[in-house]
Amino acid sequence: MTKRIVTSIDVARLAGVSQSAVSRAFSSTASIAPATKERVFRAAETLNYRPNRIPSIMLTGRSGMIGIIVGGLRNPLYGSALEQLSSGIRDAGFQVLLVQVIDTVTLDAAIDQLAGYRVDALVTALAIGSEKTAAALSALAIPVIAFNSPLTGPGVSSVRSNNRESGRRVAHMMAEKQVRQPFWLGGPDRNAASQARKAGFLEGCAESGMEVTMLGGDDSYQSGFDAITTALADGHRPDGLFCSNDLMGCGALDALRDRTGFSCPEDIMVIGYDNIPQSAWHGYQLSSFDQRPDALVAAALDILTRSLASPEERLSETSVIDATLVLRRSTEKPV
């Protein structure tokens, strides 16, 4: 015999309250006397009742769910930020719907997929890669917050690290240390954060009269290893290297280690970005910019909370968080 599904009517009967009181008890915004709410919860626990959210979604148009969009999670920074963001969203009384898309850089190709989810807002770790995509996200008529995205629009906001200024800081630091052959190791051209870091680095180097040699990777450890291995084999001898992220920076350090007679930091200073745990490992000790995920997440949650409280305002804001440079052995010659 099939077991009958417990309904709110059963809970109301056992608790001695109306069915509407059961609905109010499971609503985060409805008004209900504490004693009544307690009776409803005790009855629900006795009957092993779980509220069906579909009627509420149909009635209010709100699901109580926030969609978090992720692409590739190979960079440990994203895992840490995702954990903090999910915790903050749950603390605010919402549920998290994790949406994984194929692209690892931008969410442009995932608009049709995203439109099918009934979520109250979207937070994306992927950047918005085009004005067309920004407009399509705005048309969803829900708050959207993108990390490290240069593009916004009505209802679409951005929270990002101060990538350009960080690049300038690296250039000035290299000039102070009398670097003569600065190299840049960047990620894909579609990576907006990488492009901003490069722009700041090139500006700062130009101000100091330094010409930069450009290398490219795909944000992975292996691409950093391969890029430096090839550059050294071609006869290049950089004395300063700025990497768009730590994974490529660690790969670069291993490639330098394989090169006899070429050591870091005696012959070259290396700086990465993200301050992932691996950068602090004894074998790397990579100086790196800490994006301060806690501050990025706090800024995103602030915009999200205000956007949901006043949806008619269609907030469109950009919050820029200064990164903190953590100095380690890769830039600091031993005394």
Contacts in CASP RR format, 6 or more apart in sequence:
PFRMAT RR
TARGET T0000
AUTHOR 0000-0000-0000
METHOD contacts of the structure
MODEL  1
MTKRIVTSIDVARLAGVSQSAVSRAFSSTASIAPATKERVFRAAETLNYR
PNRIPSIMLTGRSGMIGIIVGGLRNPLYGSALEQLSSGIRDAGFQVLLVQ
VIDTVTLDAAIDQLAGYRVDALVTALAIGSEKTAAALSALAIPVIAFNSP
LTGPGVSSVRSNNRESGRRVAHMMAEKQVRQPFWLGGPDRNAASQARKAG
FLEGCAESGMEVTMLGGDDSYQSGFDAITTALADGHRPDGLFCSNDLMGC
GALDALRDRTGFSCPEDIMVIGYDNIPQSAWHGYQLSSFDQRPDALVAAA
LDILTRSLASPEERLSETSVIDATLVLRRSTEKPV
6 47 0 8 1.000
6 48 0 8 1.000
6 49 0 8 1.000
7 49 0 8 1.000
8 19 0 8 1.000
8 22 0 8 1.000
8 23 0 8 1.000
8 49 0 8 1.000
8 51 0 8 1.000
9 19 0 8 1.000
10 47 0 8 1.000
10 49 0 8 1.000
11 22 0 8 1.000
11 40 0 8 1.000
11 43 0 8 1.000
11 44 0 8 1.000
11 47 0 8 1.000
11 49 0 8 1.000
12 18 0 8 1.000
12 19 0 8 1.000
12 21 0 8 1.000
12 22 0 8 1.000
12 40 0 8 1.000
12 43 0 8 1.000
14 43 0 8 1.000
14 46 0 8 1.000
14 47 0 8 1.000
15 21 0 8 1.000
15 22 0 8 1.000
15 36 0 8 1.000
15 39 0 8 1.000
15 40 0 8 1.000
15 42 0 8 1.000
15 43 0 8 1.000
16 39 0 8 1.000
16 43 0 8 1.000
17 36 0 8 1.000
17 39 0 8 1.000
17 40 0 8 1.000
21 32 0 8 1.000
21 36 0 8 1.000
21 40 0 8 1.000
22 40 0 8 1.000
22 44 0 8 1.000
23 30 0 8 1.000
23 51 0 8 1.000
23 56 0 8 1.000
24 30 0 8 1.000
24 31 0 8 1.000
24 32 0 8 1.000
24 37 0 8 1.000
25 32 0 8 1.000
25 36 0 8 1.000
25 37 0 8 1.000
25 40 0 8 1.000
25 41 0 8 1.000
26 40 0 8 1.000
26 51 0 8 1.000
27 56 0 8 1.000
28 93 0 8 1.000
43 49 0 8 1.000
44 50 0 8 1.000
53 63 0 8 1.000
53 64 0 8 1.000
56 62 0 8 1.000
57 63 0 8 1.000
57 118 0 8 1.000
61 118 0 8 1.000
62 120 0 8 1.000
63 118 0 8 1.000
63 119 0 8 1.000
63 120 0 8 1.000
64 93 0 8 1.000
64 94 0 8 1.000
64 95 0 8 1.000
64 119 0 8 1.000
64 120 0 8 1.000
65 94 0 8 1.000
65 95 0 8 1.000
65 96 0 8 1.000
65 97 0 8 1.000
65 118 0 8 1.000
65 119 0 8 1.000
65 120 0 8 1.000
66 89 0 8 1.000
66 94 0 8 1.000
66 95 0 8 1.000
66 96 0 8 1.000
66 97 0 8 1.000
66 119 0 8 1.000
66 120 0 8 1.000
66 121 0 8 1.000
66 122 0 8 1.000
66 123 0 8 1.000
66 304 0 8 1.000
67 96 0 8 1.000
67 97 0 8 1.000
67 98 0 8 1.000
67 99 0 8 1.000
67 117 0 8 1.000
67 119 0 8 1.000
67 121 0 8 1.000
67 122 0 8 1.000
67 123 0 8 1.000
68 82 0 8 1.000
68 85 0 8 1.000
68 86 0 8 1.000
68 89 0 8 1.000
68 96 0 8 1.000
68 97 0 8 1.000
68 98 0 8 1.000
68 99 0 8 1.000
68 122 0 8 1.000
68 123 0 8 1.000
68 124 0 8 1.000
68 125 0 8 1.000
69 99 0 8 1.000
69 100 0 8 1.000
69 101 0 8 1.000
69 107 0 8 1.000
69 110 0 8 1.000
69 114 0 8 1.000
69 122 0 8 1.000
69 123 0 8 1.000
69 124 0 8 1.000
69 125 0 8 1.000
69 126 0 8 1.000
70 78 0 8 1.000
70 82 0 8 1.000
70 98 0 8 1.000
70 99 0 8 1.000
70 100 0 8 1.000
70 101 0 8 1.000
70 124 0 8 1.000
70 125 0 8 1.000
70 126 0 8 1.000
71 100 0 8 1.000
71 101 0 8 1.000
71 102 0 8 1.000
71 103 0 8 1.000
71 104 0 8 1.000
71 125 0 8 1.000
71 126 0 8 1.000
72 78 0 8 1.000
72 100 0 8 1.000
72 104 0 8 1.000
73 79 0 8 1.000
73 82 0 8 1.000
74 104 0 8 1.000
74 220 0 8 1.000
74 247 0 8 1.000
75 219 0 8 1.000
75 245 0 8 1.000
75 247 0 8 1.000
75 274 0 8 1.000
75 276 0 8 1.000
76 274 0 8 1.000
76 276 0 8 1.000
76 277 0 8 1.000
76 278 0 8 1.000
77 274 0 8 1.000
77 275 0 8 1.000
77 276 0 8 1.000
77 291 0 8 1.000
77 293 0 8 1.000
78 125 0 8 1.000
80 293 0 8 1.000
81 125 0 8 1.000
81 147 0 8 1.000
81 293 0 8 1.000
81 296 0 8 1.000
81 297 0 8 1.000
82 125 0 8 1.000
84 293 0 8 1.000
84 294 0 8 1.000
84 297 0 8 1.000
85 123 0 8 1.000
85 297 0 8 1.000
85 300 0 8 1.000
85 301 0 8 1.000
86 96 0 8 1.000
88 297 0 8 1.000
88 301 0 8 1.000
89 95 0 8 1.000
89 96 0 8 1.000
89 123 0 8 1.000
89 301 0 8 1.000
89 304 0 8 1.000
90 96 0 8 1.000
92 301 0 8 1.000
92 304 0 8 1.000
92 305 0 8 1.000
94 120 0 8 1.000
97 117 0 8 1.000
97 119 0 8 1.000
99 110 0 8 1.000
99 113 0 8 1.000
99 114 0 8 1.000
99 117 0 8 1.000
101 107 0 8 1.000
101 109 0 8 1.000
101 110 0 8 1.000
101 113 0 8 1.000
101 126 0 8 1.000
102 109 0 8 1.000
102 110 0 8 1.000
103 109 0 8 1.000
103 110 0 8 1.000
103 126 0 8 1.000
104 126 0 8 1.000
104 219 0 8 1.000
105 126 0 8 1.000
105 127 0 8 1.000
105 188 0 8 1.000
105 190 0 8 1.000
105 191 0 8 1.000
106 126 0 8 1.000
106 127 0 8 1.000
106 128 0 8 1.000
106 129 0 8 1.000
106 130 0 8 1.000
106 133 0 8 1.000
106 190 0 8 1.000
106 192 0 8 1.000
107 114 0 8 1.000
107 124 0 8 1.000
107 126 0 8 1.000
107 127 0 8 1.000
107 128 0 8 1.000
107 129 0 8 1.000
107 133 0 8 1.000
107 146 0 8 1.000
108 128 0 8 1.000
108 129 0 8 1.000
108 130 0 8 1.000
108 132 0 8 1.000
108 133 0 8 1.000
110 126 0 8 1.000
111 133 0 8 1.000
111 136 0 8 1.000
111 137 0 8 1.000
114 122 0 8 1.000
114 137 0 8 1.000
114 140 0 8 1.000
115 140 0 8 1.000
119 142 0 8 1.000
120 142 0 8 1.000
120 143 0 8 1.000
120 308 0 8 1.000
121 142 0 8 1.000
121 143 0 8 1.000
121 144 0 8 1.000
121 145 0 8 1.000
121 304 0 8 1.000
121 307 0 8 1.000
121 308 0 8 1.000
122 137 0 8 1.000
122 140 0 8 1.000
122 142 0 8 1.000
122 143 0 8 1.000
122 144 0 8 1.000
122 145 0 8 1.000
123 144 0 8 1.000
123 145 0 8 1.000
123 146 0 8 1.000
123 147 0 8 1.000
123 300 0 8 1.000
123 304 0 8 1.000
124 144 0 8 1.000
124 145 0 8 1.000
124 146 0 8 1.000
124 147 0 8 1.000
124 149 0 8 1.000
125 147 0 8 1.000
126 146 0 8 1.000
126 147 0 8 1.000
127 146 0 8 1.000
127 147 0 8 1.000
127 148 0 8 1.000
127 149 0 8 1.000
127 150 0 8 1.000
127 151 0 8 1.000
127 191 0 8 1.000
127 192 0 8 1.000
127 193 0 8 1.000
128 134 0 8 1.000
128 137 0 8 1.000
128 146 0 8 1.000
128 149 0 8 1.000
128 150 0 8 1.000
128 151 0 8 1.000
128 152 0 8 1.000
128 156 0 8 1.000
128 158 0 8 1.000
129 149 0 8 1.000
129 151 0 8 1.000
129 190 0 8 1.000
129 192 0 8 1.000
130 151 0 8 1.000
131 151 0 8 1.000
133 151 0 8 1.000
134 151 0 8 1.000
134 152 0 8 1.000
134 153 0 8 1.000
134 156 0 8 1.000
135 153 0 8 1.000
137 144 0 8 1.000
137 153 0 8 1.000
137 156 0 8 1.000
138 144 0 8 1.000
138 153 0 8 1.000
138 154 0 8 1.000
138 155 0 8 1.000
138 156 0 8 1.000
138 314 0 8 1.000
142 311 0 8 1.000
143 155 0 8 1.000
143 157 0 8 1.000
143 303 0 8 1.000
143 304 0 8 1.000
143 307 0 8 1.000
143 308 0 8 1.000
143 311 0 8 1.000
143 315 0 8 1.000
144 155 0 8 1.000
144 156 0 8 1.000
144 157 0 8 1.000
145 156 0 8 1.000
145 157 0 8 1.000
145 158 0 8 1.000
145 159 0 8 1.000
145 300 0 8 1.000
145 303 0 8 1.000
145 304 0 8 1.000
145 307 0 8 1.000
146 152 0 8 1.000
146 156 0 8 1.000
146 157 0 8 1.000
146 158 0 8 1.000
146 159 0 8 1.000
147 158 0 8 1.000
147 159 0 8 1.000
147 160 0 8 1.000
147 296 0 8 1.000
147 300 0 8 1.000
148 158 0 8 1.000
148 159 0 8 1.000
148 160 0 8 1.000
148 161 0 8 1.000
148 163 0 8 1.000
148 192 0 8 1.000
148 193 0 8 1.000
149 158 0 8 1.000
149 160 0 8 1.000
149 192 0 8 1.000
150 158 0 8 1.000
150 160 0 8 1.000
150 192 0 8 1.000
150 196 0 8 1.000
151 158 0 8 1.000
152 158 0 8 1.000
152 316 0 8 1.000
152 317 0 8 1.000
152 318 0 8 1.000
153 316 0 8 1.000
154 314 0 8 1.000
154 316 0 8 1.000
155 307 0 8 1.000
155 314 0 8 1.000
155 315 0 8 1.000
155 316 0 8 1.000
156 316 0 8 1.000
157 303 0 8 1.000
157 307 0 8 1.000
157 315 0 8 1.000
157 316 0 8 1.000
157 317 0 8 1.000
157 318 0 8 1.000
157 319 0 8 1.000
158 317 0 8 1.000
158 318 0 8 1.000
158 319 0 8 1.000
159 296 0 8 1.000
159 299 0 8 1.000
159 300 0 8 1.000
159 303 0 8 1.000
159 318 0 8 1.000
159 319 0 8 1.000
159 321 0 8 1.000
160 193 0 8 1.000
160 296 0 8 1.000
160 318 0 8 1.000
160 319 0 8 1.000
160 320 0 8 1.000
160 321 0 8 1.000
161 193 0 8 1.000
161 289 0 8 1.000
161 291 0 8 1.000
161 292 0 8 1.000
161 296 0 8 1.000
161 320 0 8 1.000
161 321 0 8 1.000
161 322 0 8 1.000
161 323 0 8 1.000
162 320 0 8 1.000
162 321 0 8 1.000
162 322 0 8 1.000
162 323 0 8 1.000
163 193 0 8 1.000
163 196 0 8 1.000
163 197 0 8 1.000
163 200 0 8 1.000
163 323 0 8 1.000
164 196 0 8 1.000
164 197 0 8 1.000
164 199 0 8 1.000
164 200 0 8 1.000
164 203 0 8 1.000
165 200 0 8 1.000
165 322 0 8 1.000
166 197 0 8 1.000
166 200 0 8 1.000
166 273 0 8 1.000
166 289 0 8 1.000
166 323 0 8 1.000
166 325 0 8 1.000
167 197 0 8 1.000
167 198 0 8 1.000
167 200 0 8 1.000
167 201 0 8 1.000
167 204 0 8 1.000
167 242 0 8 1.000
168 200 0 8 1.000
168 201 0 8 1.000
168 203 0 8 1.000
168 204 0 8 1.000
169 325 0 8 1.000
170 201 0 8 1.000
170 242 0 8 1.000
170 271 0 8 1.000
171 182 0 8 1.000
171 200 0 8 1.000
171 201 0 8 1.000
171 202 0 8 1.000
171 203 0 8 1.000
171 204 0 8 1.000
171 205 0 8 1.000
171 207 0 8 1.000
171 208 0 8 1.000
171 210 0 8 1.000
171 242 0 8 1.000
172 204 0 8 1.000
172 207 0 8 1.000
172 208 0 8 1.000
173 271 0 8 1.000
173 331 0 8 1.000
174 182 0 8 1.000
174 205 0 8 1.000
174 208 0 8 1.000
174 210 0 8 1.000
174 240 0 8 1.000
174 242 0 8 1.000
174 269 0 8 1.000
175 204 0 8 1.000
175 205 0 8 1.000
175 208 0 8 1.000
175 210 0 8 1.000
177 269 0 8 1.000
177 331 0 8 1.000
179 210 0 8 1.000
179 239 0 8 1.000
179 240 0 8 1.000
179 269 0 8 1.000
180 210 0 8 1.000
180 239 0 8 1.000
181 213 0 8 1.000
181 236 0 8 1.000
181 237 0 8 1.000
181 238 0 8 1.000
181 239 0 8 1.000
181 240 0 8 1.000
182 201 0 8 1.000
182 205 0 8 1.000
182 210 0 8 1.000
182 211 0 8 1.000
182 212 0 8 1.000
182 213 0 8 1.000
182 238 0 8 1.000
182 239 0 8 1.000
182 240 0 8 1.000
182 241 0 8 1.000
182 242 0 8 1.000
183 212 0 8 1.000
183 213 0 8 1.000
183 214 0 8 1.000
183 215 0 8 1.000
183 231 0 8 1.000
183 236 0 8 1.000
183 238 0 8 1.000
183 240 0 8 1.000
183 241 0 8 1.000
183 242 0 8 1.000
184 198 0 8 1.000
184 201 0 8 1.000
184 202 0 8 1.000
184 212 0 8 1.000
184 213 0 8 1.000
184 214 0 8 1.000
184 215 0 8 1.000
184 241 0 8 1.000
184 242 0 8 1.000
184 244 0 8 1.000
185 215 0 8 1.000
185 216 0 8 1.000
185 217 0 8 1.000
185 224 0 8 1.000
185 227 0 8 1.000
185 228 0 8 1.000
185 241 0 8 1.000
185 242 0 8 1.000
185 243 0 8 1.000
185 244 0 8 1.000
185 248 0 8 1.000
185 249 0 8 1.000
185 252 0 8 1.000
186 194 0 8 1.000
186 197 0 8 1.000
186 198 0 8 1.000
186 214 0 8 1.000
186 215 0 8 1.000
186 216 0 8 1.000
186 217 0 8 1.000
186 243 0 8 1.000
186 244 0 8 1.000
186 248 0 8 1.000
187 194 0 8 1.000
187 216 0 8 1.000
187 217 0 8 1.000
187 218 0 8 1.000
187 219 0 8 1.000
187 223 0 8 1.000
187 244 0 8 1.000
187 245 0 8 1.000
187 248 0 8 1.000
188 194 0 8 1.000
188 217 0 8 1.000
188 218 0 8 1.000
188 219 0 8 1.000
189 195 0 8 1.000
191 219 0 8 1.000
191 244 0 8 1.000
193 244 0 8 1.000
194 219 0 8 1.000
194 244 0 8 1.000
194 245 0 8 1.000
197 242 0 8 1.000
197 244 0 8 1.000
197 273 0 8 1.000
198 244 0 8 1.000
201 212 0 8 1.000
201 242 0 8 1.000
202 212 0 8 1.000
204 210 0 8 1.000
205 211 0 8 1.000
205 212 0 8 1.000
213 231 0 8 1.000
213 236 0 8 1.000
213 238 0 8 1.000
215 227 0 8 1.000
215 228 0 8 1.000
215 231 0 8 1.000
216 223 0 8 1.000
216 227 0 8 1.000
217 223 0 8 1.000
217 224 0 8 1.000
217 226 0 8 1.000
217 227 0 8 1.000
217 248 0 8 1.000
219 244 0 8 1.000
219 245 0 8 1.000
219 247 0 8 1.000
219 248 0 8 1.000
220 247 0 8 1.000
220 248 0 8 1.000
221 247 0 8 1.000
221 248 0 8 1.000
221 250 0 8 1.000
221 251 0 8 1.000
222 251 0 8 1.000
223 248 0 8 1.000
224 243 0 8 1.000
224 247 0 8 1.000
224 248 0 8 1.000
224 249 0 8 1.000
224 251 0 8 1.000
224 252 0 8 1.000
224 255 0 8 1.000
225 251 0 8 1.000
225 252 0 8 1.000
225 254 0 8 1.000
225 255 0 8 1.000
226 255 0 8 1.000
227 248 0 8 1.000
227 252 0 8 1.000
227 255 0 8 1.000
228 241 0 8 1.000
228 251 0 8 1.000
228 252 0 8 1.000
228 255 0 8 1.000
228 256 0 8 1.000
229 255 0 8 1.000
229 258 0 8 1.000
231 238 0 8 1.000
232 255 0 8 1.000
232 256 0 8 1.000
232 259 0 8 1.000
232 262 0 8 1.000
237 262 0 8 1.000
237 267 0 8 1.000
238 268 0 8 1.000
239 267 0 8 1.000
239 268 0 8 1.000
239 269 0 8 1.000
240 268 0 8 1.000
240 269 0 8 1.000
240 270 0 8 1.000
241 249 0 8 1.000
241 252 0 8 1.000
241 268 0 8 1.000
241 269 0 8 1.000
241 270 0 8 1.000
241 271 0 8 1.000
242 271 0 8 1.000
242 272 0 8 1.000
243 249 0 8 1.000
243 252 0 8 1.000
243 270 0 8 1.000
243 271 0 8 1.000
243 272 0 8 1.000
243 273 0 8 1.000
244 272 0 8 1.000
244 273 0 8 1.000
245 272 0 8 1.000
245 273 0 8 1.000
245 274 0 8 1.000
246 272 0 8 1.000
246 273 0 8 1.000
246 274 0 8 1.000
246 275 0 8 1.000
246 276 0 8 1.000
246 278 0 8 1.000
246 279 0 8 1.000
246 286 0 8 1.000
246 288 0 8 1.000
247 274 0 8 1.000
247 276 0 8 1.000
247 278 0 8 1.000
248 272 0 8 1.000
249 270 0 8 1.000
249 272 0 8 1.000
249 286 0 8 1.000
250 278 0 8 1.000
250 279 0 8 1.000
250 284 0 8 1.000
250 286 0 8 1.000
252 270 0 8 1.000
253 264 0 8 1.000
253 270 0 8 1.000
253 283 0 8 1.000
253 284 0 8 1.000
253 286 0 8 1.000
253 330 0 8 1.000
256 262 0 8 1.000
256 263 0 8 1.000
256 264 0 8 1.000
256 268 0 8 1.000
256 270 0 8 1.000
257 263 0 8 1.000
257 264 0 8 1.000
261 267 0 8 1.000
262 268 0 8 1.000
264 270 0 8 1.000
264 329 0 8 1.000
264 330 0 8 1.000
265 329 0 8 1.000
265 330 0 8 1.000
265 331 0 8 1.000
265 332 0 8 1.000
265 333 0 8 1.000
266 333 0 8 1.000
269 287 0 8 1.000
269 330 0 8 1.000
269 331 0 8 1.000
270 286 0 8 1.000
270 287 0 8 1.000
270 330 0 8 1.000
270 331 0 8 1.000
271 286 0 8 1.000
271 287 0 8 1.000
271 288 0 8 1.000
271 289 0 8 1.000
271 325 0 8 1.000
271 330 0 8 1.000
271 331 0 8 1.000
272 279 0 8 1.000
272 286 0 8 1.000
272 287 0 8 1.000
272 288 0 8 1.000
272 289 0 8 1.000
273 288 0 8 1.000
273 289 0 8 1.000
273 291 0 8 1.000
273 323 0 8 1.000
274 288 0 8 1.000
274 289 0 8 1.000
274 290 0 8 1.000
274 291 0 8 1.000
275 288 0 8 1.000
275 289 0 8 1.000
275 290 0 8 1.000
275 291 0 8 1.000
275 324 0 8 1.000
275 326 0 8 1.000
276 288 0 8 1.000
278 284 0 8 1.000
279 285 0 8 1.000
279 286 0 8 1.000
279 288 0 8 1.000
279 326 0 8 1.000
279 328 0 8 1.000
280 286 0 8 1.000
280 328 0 8 1.000
284 328 0 8 1.000
284 330 0 8 1.000
285 328 0 8 1.000
285 329 0 8 1.000
285 330 0 8 1.000
286 328 0 8 1.000
286 330 0 8 1.000
287 325 0 8 1.000
287 326 0 8 1.000
287 327 0 8 1.000
287 328 0 8 1.000
287 329 0 8 1.000
287 330 0 8 1.000
287 331 0 8 1.000
287 332 0 8 1.000
288 325 0 8 1.000
288 326 0 8 1.000
288 328 0 8 1.000
289 323 0 8 1.000
289 324 0 8 1.000
289 325 0 8 1.000
289 326 0 8 1.000
290 323 0 8 1.000
290 324 0 8 1.000
290 325 0 8 1.000
290 326 0 8 1.000
291 321 0 8 1.000
291 323 0 8 1.000
292 321 0 8 1.000
292 322 0 8 1.000
292 323 0 8 1.000
292 324 0 8 1.000
295 321 0 8 1.000
296 321 0 8 1.000
299 319 0 8 1.000
299 321 0 8 1.000
300 319 0 8 1.000
302 319 0 8 1.000
303 315 0 8 1.000
303 317 0 8 1.000
303 319 0 8 1.000
306 315 0 8 1.000
307 313 0 8 1.000
307 315 0 8 1.000
END
